[in-house]
């Protein structure tokens, strides 16, 4: 009986957040626009944040990790306007995330990959 209770209790616990802290290379494409950024992710519990740089400038991502699911967003300049990009991915291994990119309104979509450096 005790074993059944322990197993049941374990299923109620949230999945542990993967450790994403460190340097990542983010590449992708959304609406024909290439993305290539070097990101330094900091993590506190399941929250992530950090700068992502490319040759044009720097943006700051903010997001969360839930088990193997990773979501973040950042605001990036595009043709004179600021565009919010939302990244939803899955941790494929300890060193790779793959997923989709959308704008804040879900009208533009693309895909991305991030690899630990």
N, C-alpha and C positions, 0 to 999 in steps of 0.2 A: 504494500500500500504506500509506504513512504517513497519507494522508487517511482511509482506512478505520479505522485504529487510533485516530486522533483522534476520529472520529465515535463509535466504540464506547466510548471512554473517557468522552466527554461524556455518553453515556446512562447511565453508571454513577454519575455525580455526583448527589447529592441535589438536589432542587429548592430554589432559593434561597427563603428565608423572606421573605414580603411584609413591608413596614414598616408596622406598625400603631400605632406610637408616636403619642400625641396624645389629643385629646378626642373621645369618641364618645357618642352618645345611643342607649341600649339600650332597645328597647320590645319587648313580647311578651305572651304569654298562656300560662299553664299551668294546667290544670284550672279554668278560669274565673277565675283570679286574674291581674290585669293587672300587668305589669312595666314600669316606666318609671324608668330610672336614668341619671345622667350619670357616665360613666366616664373616667378618665384613665389611659391605658395606657402603661406603660413597657416597652421591649423590649430584651433582651440576646440577640443571635443569634436563636435561634428560640423563646426563652422570653418569655412575657408575664406581667405582673402589674400591679396597680394598684387604687386605690379606685374604687368605684361608689356614688354617693350618690343618695338619694331623700328625700322629706319625712320619712320615718320614721327613717332612719339611714344607716349606711355599711357596706358589705361589701367584702372584698378578693378580687379574682379572681386566679387562677393558672392558667396554661395554656401552650399552645405553638402555633406556626404551622409548617405543613409545606406549602410551595408555596402553593396557594390554600385549603388546608384549615386551619381554625382550631378549636381546642378549648380551653375553659376551664371552670372550676367555681368556685363560691363557696357559702358556707354562709349562709343567710338565715333570719331568724325568721319563723315562720308559726304563728299561734294558740298561742303559748307554747312552741313547740318549735323546734329548729334543723333546717333541712332543707337537704341538699346538693343544689344544682342543677347539672346538667351541660349545657353549651352546645356543640353541634357544628354548625359552619357552613362556608360557602364564601364566599370573597372574590369578590363579584360584580363589583366594580370597585375602584379605589383608595379609594373612599369608602363602600362598602356591603358588609355581611356579612349573609347570610340563612341560617337553619338551624333546628334543632330543640332543644328543651329537654326534659330528662328529670330525674327524681329519681335518686338514687344507685342505687335498686333497679330502675329502668326500669319502674316501675308507673304513673307519671303522666307524660304527655307534653304538649308544646305546641310553639309556634313563636316565633321571634324575628327581629328585624331590628336591625342596628346601623348608624348613619350617622355618618360623620366630621363633626365640628362645626368 
